[in-house]
Amino acid sequence: MGMFDTIQLHEPFVCPACGHSETTLQTHHFGETLDTYRVGMIIPHCPILTGILLETFWCSACHNADQASAPQLYVVIWHTILVAVESERETAEEKLASVDRLDLIEWLEQAQREAAKWRRNYHSLRRDLERWHEYKVQAPPNDPSSPEAKSFLRQLFMPDDEIRNAADPLAAILSRHSPDEPPELF
């Protein structure tokens, strides 16, 4: 079987044999790097610059019991950018012919939004971890009622009560920063 890459389908594809809905498509066409791609992404290991690749659909529910009748899907590539995955060759050809600047701008905007989101998430997680580390390393004031213990700056840069009072502070930090969607396997 070997390694494969995954394409996130824009709309779920329903298996004609069993009716199961799939949101991803596995392919061996893109260099087998275990990457996940979606429409608008550049595929660095694509074997063609522009064209349509034929891919056999594999259903995770029925496992395509009848391999001979497994549906074929058409993966549309334009200048190494994943444009679409279609079930009809004619629709795939139309998508290939209709790529324009507005599509490129939309894909670029989506990529920039996702990059900004990841940056914010990273910095937020790092800030919480730094605060926890400083809190643990810094010696606590001997007297909790002292001005040093009540100082505004100490309170400002100390982890909040939820983290300080947790049985497992690292688990509390990780829980606070859980991803919106499950992480990819690789």
C-alpha positions in Angstrom: 0.0 0.0 0.0 2.7 2.5 0.9 2.3 6.0 2.1 -0.3 8.4 0.8 -1.4 12.0 0.9 -4.8 13.2 1.9 -7.1 15.6 0.1 -9.7 17.4 2.2 -12.8 17.4 0.0 -14.7 20.7 -0.4 -18.0 18.7 -0.2 -18.3 15.2 1.1 -18.4 12.4 -1.5 -21.1 9.7 -1.0 -20.0 6.2 -1.8 -22.4 4.8 -4.5 -22.0 1.3 -3.1 -22.9 1.8 0.6 -24.0 5.5 0.9 -21.2 6.4 3.4 -20.1 10.0 3.2 -16.3 10.6 3.0 -14.7 14.0 3.6 -11.2 13.0 2.4 -9.6 11.3 -0.5 -6.3 9.4 -0.3 -3.9 9.7 -3.2 -0.4 8.4 -4.2 0.0 11.1 -6.9 1.6 13.8 -4.7 4.9 12.4 -3.6 3.5 10.2 -0.8 4.7 12.6 2.0 1.7 12.0 4.3 0.6 15.6 3.8 -3.0 16.9 3.8 -4.1 19.3 1.0 -7.3 21.2 0.4 -8.4 23.4 -2.5 -6.2 26.4 -3.0 -3.0 24.8 -1.7 0.2 24.4 -3.7 1.2 20.8 -4.1 5.0 20.8 -4.3 5.4 17.2 -5.4 2.7 17.1 -8.1 3.7 15.1 -11.2 2.0 17.6 -13.5 2.0 21.4 -13.7 -1.5 21.8 -15.0 -4.0 19.0 -15.8 -6.4 16.4 -14.4 -5.3 13.3 -12.4 -7.5 10.3 -12.2 -7.9 8.9 -8.7 -9.8 5.8 -7.5 -12.2 6.5 -4.6 -11.7 4.3 -1.5 -14.6 4.1 1.0 -13.6 3.6 4.6 -17.0 2.0 5.4 -17.4 -0.7 2.7 -13.7 -0.8 1.6 -14.9 -0.9 -2.0 -15.8 -4.6 -1.9 -16.1 -4.5 -5.6 -12.8 -2.9 -6.7 -13.7 -3.0 -10.4 -16.7 -0.7 -9.9 -14.9 1.7 -7.5 -15.8 5.3 -8.5 -13.2 7.4 -10.2 -12.6 11.0 -9.2 -10.8 13.7 -11.1 -8.3 15.8 -9.3 -7.9 19.2 -11.0 -4.4 20.8 -10.8 -3.6 24.3 -12.1 0.1 25.4 -12.0 0.6 22.9 -9.1 -2.4 24.4 -7.2 -5.2 22.0 -6.2 -8.3 23.5 -7.8 -11.0 20.8 -7.3 -11.9 17.2 -7.0 -14.8 16.3 -9.2 -16.8 13.1 -10.0 -17.4 14.0 -13.6 -14.6 14.6 -16.2 -16.5 17.4 -17.9 -17.0 19.3 -14.6 -13.3 18.8 -13.9 -12.4 20.2 -17.3 -14.7 23.2 -16.7 -13.0 23.9 -13.4 -9.6 23.8 -14.9 -10.6 26.2 -17.7 -12.3 28.6 -15.3 -9.5 29.3 -12.8 -8.9 33.1 -12.5 -7.3 35.8 -10.4 -10.2 36.0 -8.0 -9.8 32.3 -7.2 -6.1 32.9 -6.5 -6.8 35.9 -4.3 -9.4 33.9 -2.3 -7.0 31.0 -1.8 -4.2 33.4 -0.7 -6.5 35.2 1.7 -7.6 31.8 3.3 -4.0 30.7 3.7 -3.1 34.1 5.3 -6.0 33.8 7.7 -5.0 30.3 8.7 -1.4 31.4 9.2 -2.4 34.3 11.4 -4.7 32.0 13.5 -1.8 29.5 14.0 0.5 32.4 15.0 -2.0 33.7 17.6 -2.6 30.2 19.0 1.1 29.6 19.3 1.9 32.9 21.0 -1.1 32.4 23.4 0.1 29.0 24.4 3.7 30.2 24.7 2.6 33.1 26.9 0.7 30.8 29.3 3.7 28.4 29.5 6.2 31.3 30.1 3.9 32.7 32.9 3.7 29.2 34.5 7.4 28.7 34.3 8.2 32.2 35.8 5.7 31.5 38.5 7.3 28.2 39.4 10.9 29.5 39.2 10.3 32.8 41.1 10.4 32.4 44.9 7.0 33.2 46.4 7.0 36.1 48.9 7.2 34.8 52.5 4.2 36.8 53.6 1.1 36.5 51.3 -0.2 39.8 52.7 3.1 41.7 51.9 3.1 44.5 49.3 5.3 42.4 47.1 2.8 39.6 47.0 0.0 42.0 46.2 1.8 44.0 43.7 0.0 44.8 40.5 2.8 43.5 38.2 3.1 40.2 40.1 -0.6 39.7 39.7 -0.6 40.8 36.1 2.2 38.4 35.0 1.2 35.4 37.2 -0.9 32.6 35.7 -4.6 32.9 36.4 -6.3 31.0 39.3 -7.5 28.3 36.9 -3.9 27.3 36.1 -2.3 28.0 39.5 -4.9 26.0 41.5 -5.2 23.1 39.0 -4.2 19.6 40.2 -2.2 19.4 36.9 -1.3 22.9 35.7 0.2 21.6 32.4 -3.1 19.7 31.6 -5.0 22.9 32.4 -2.9 24.9 30.0 -3.2 22.2 27.3 -7.0 22.1 27.8 -7.2 25.9 27.4 -5.4 25.6 24.1 -7.0 22.6 22.6 -7.2 22.8 18.8 -10.5 23.7 17.1 -10.2 20.5 15.0 -8.3 17.3 15.6 -4.6 17.4 14.6 -3.5 15.6 11.4 -1.8 12.3 12.0 1.5 13.5 10.5 
